[in-house]
Amino acid sequence: MYDSDKSLSGLTEDEAKEFHGLFMLSFLLFTAIATVAHFMVWSWRPWIPADSGYASAADVIGTASATLSLLG
């Protein structure tokens, strides 16, 4: 009744390792993209503003050009 080659999920050990590898790769890729996106948004407009409030439009353009120079 119970196949000793399969786990409770129904996958063999090789299938489970393959699934785990793909899952970890996609998780790390998603985390890297999310980290870059959060950094870019933080550079554009910090979530915690300074005492003078959020930056003016001129400061935003300067920050965006500085951020783009870091990327390229």
Secondary structure, DSSP 4 states (H G I P E B T S, - for coil): ---TTS-TTS--HHHHHHHHHHHHHHHHHHHHHHHHHHHHHHHHS-SS-BTTBSPPHHHHHHHHHHHHHHH-
